[in-house]
Structures are given as structure tokens and as C-alpha cells.
Amino acid sequence: MAPVFLVLGALNGALSVALGAFGAHALRARLDPRALEIFETAVRYQSTHAVVLLAVALLLARRPTALLAASGWAFTAGILIFSGSLYLLSLTGVGRWGAVAPIGGSALILGWVLLAVGGGRALSGNPRPGADGDG
């Protein structure tokens, strides 16, 4: 599972840099300041959580657990839904996309909680048997 999150983190990192540059250069003159701010928020959250996916990959390589894998999937869903909805909102001006962002934000929060619990157990070396699906 670690290679999956390594690839997802790296691809999201590359995409966030490309989209950030696109926003700074191509969209600055085309979007109003509020739409550009929303676009930049999407880039910031995507890039931050791309790095977190790399951390999840490293932890999974050390000690694979169901909680860590679940955190990686929650972060991935959160990036897609949260940042994706903000990209769409900023580029289309369709306000309903803003209502989707909290779903992605909730997935990101869930990812952090799962990372705290699963990562803490993995690094302590004393995971509770069966508590995270490892048996």
C-alpha cells in the first residue's frame, strides 16, 4: 500500500505546483480577486496534503496498518473533493461547488485523526492487536 500513497503524494505535489503556476500566471488577469483567492486555497490544501500522503507512505512502509491505509484514502478523497470543488468554484463561478467543499474538508479531518491514531500506534511499536484491522 505504501507505493500507492507515495505515487499519489508525488502526483498531487506535481499537480499542485503546476496549478499554482497556472493560477499565478494565466489566471491572475482572468479571475476576480476572490476567485483567485479560492483557487489559491485549493492549491495550498492540495500541496499540503500531498506532503502528508508521502508521510503516510513512509509510515506504511515501516508498519503497514489498516488505520494508516485508511488515513491515506481519506486524504486522497479529501484532496479530490475539497480542492477539486474549490477549483471548480473559482473557474466556473457556480456557487454550489462551495457547498461540496465541507465534505472534502471532513475527509481531510478524518485523515488527520486516522493518522494520529494509526501513526501513533505504528511508531510506538505497541499497536493493540486487532484494533486497527491487523489481527
LOVO-971884 format. One record per residue (C-alpha): y, x, z; chain; residue number from 1. Coordinates in steps of 0.02 Angstrom, whole numbers, plus 50000, padded with zeros to 5 digits. Layout:
REM LOVO-971884
       v       u       w   mol   seq
       Y       X       Z     A   NUM
...
***
This chain:
REM LOVO-971884
       v       u       w   mol   seq
   50000   50000   50000     A     1
   50119   50146   50034     A     2
   50136   50193   49849     A     3
   50189   50015   49807     A     4
   50335   50020   49928     A     5
   50380   50197   49877     A     6
   50396   50138   49696     A     7
   50487   49978   49744     A     8
   50609   50076   49853     A     9
   50641   50205   49718     A    10
   50664   50074   49582     A    11
   50781   49972   49691     A    12
   50879   50129   49732     A    13
   50898   50172   49548     A    14
   50944   49994   49503     A    15
   51073   49982   49642     A    16
   51158   50142   49581     A    17
   51159   50077   49402     A    18
   51226   49907   49455     A    19
   51355   49988   49569     A    20
   51419   50093   49425     A    21
   51417   49940   49311     A    22
   51519   49844   49438     A    23
   51643   49983   49465     A    24
   51671   50020   49281     A    25
   51628   49870   49174     A    26
   51661   49725   49291     A    27
   51818   49781   49382     A    28
   51930   49716   49243     A    29
   51824   49561   49210     A    30
   51792   49488   49383     A    31
   51919   49424   49507     A    32
   51930   49525   49668     A    33
   51823   49401   49769     A    34
   51683   49400   49638     A    35
   51687   49591   49632     A    36
   51675   49597   49822     A    37
   51522   49484   49816     A    38
   51443   49595   49682     A    39
   51477   49750   49788     A    40
   51397   49666   49939     A    41
   51240   49635   49836     A    42
   51236   49818   49784     A    43
   51261   49878   49963     A    44
   51119   49772   50032     A    45
   51004   49819   49889     A    46
   51036   50006   49910     A    47
   51019   50000   50099     A    48
   50854   49908   50091     A    49
   50791   50021   49952     A    50
   50800   50164   50077     A    51
   50715   50056   50208     A    52
   50572   50024   50086     A    53
   50550   50212   50073     A    54
   50538   50222   50263     A    55
   50408   50083   50261     A    56
   50309   50180   50131     A    57
   50312   50336   50240     A    58
   50256   50240   50394     A    59
   50118   50155   50296     A    60
   50058   50324   50233     A    61
   50046   50381   50414     A    62
   49963   50225   50483     A    63
   49932   50075   50371     A    64
   49954   49911   50465     A    65
   49972   49731   50413     A    66
   50139   49716   50504     A    67
   50213   49864   50410     A    68
   50150   49796   50244     A    69
   50223   49626   50287     A    70
   50390   49708   50326     A    71
   50389   49791   50155     A    72
   50356   49625   50068     A    73
   50490   49539   50172     A    74
   50617   49673   50124     A    75
   50566   49658   49941     A    76
   50586   49469   49943     A    77
   50749   49486   50037     A    78
   50821   49607   49910     A    79
   50770   49496   49766     A    80
   50833   49333   49843     A    81
   50987   49395   49938     A    82
   51056   49523   49816     A    83
   50994   49426   49665     A    84
   51083   49267   49718     A    85
   51244   49363   49752     A    86
   51235   49449   49582     A    87
   51214   49279   49500     A    88
   51354   49203   49604     A    89
   51476   49341   49560     A    90
   51433   49343   49374     A    91
   51418   49156   49343     A    92
   51539   49083   49469     A    93
   51409   48949   49509     A    94
   51437   48918   49694     A    95
   51262   48851   49726     A    96
   51195   49028   49715     A    97
   51287   49063   49877     A    98
   51175   48937   49964     A    99
   51021   49038   49915     A   100
   51083   49200   49996     A   101
   51040   49148   50177     A   102
   50857   49129   50126     A   103
   50857   49310   50068     A   104
   50954   49362   50222     A   105
   50821   49281   50331     A   106
   50687   49378   50238     A   107
   50783   49540   50270     A   108
   50798   49499   50456     A   109
   50612   49460   50462     A   110
   50579   49628   50378     A   111
   50677   49718   50514     A   112
   50585   49626   50653     A   113
   50416   49664   50575     A   114
   50468   49845   50551     A   115
   50521   49858   50733     A   116
   50356   49792   50797     A   117
   50241   49869   50668     A   118
   50333   50034   50659     A   119
   50341   50048   50848     A   120
   50154   50021   50860     A   121
   50116   50141   50718     A   122
   50223   50280   50792     A   123
   50164   50255   50971     A   124
   49985   50286   50916     A   125
   49932   50142   51027     A   126
   49928   49987   50920     A   127
   49847   49839   51004     A   128
   49680   49811   50914     A   129
   49685   49652   50811     A   130
   49867   49617   50849     A   131
   49927   49666   50677     A   132
   49775   49621   50575     A   133
   49693   49793   50583     A   134
   49543   49734   50684     A   135
***
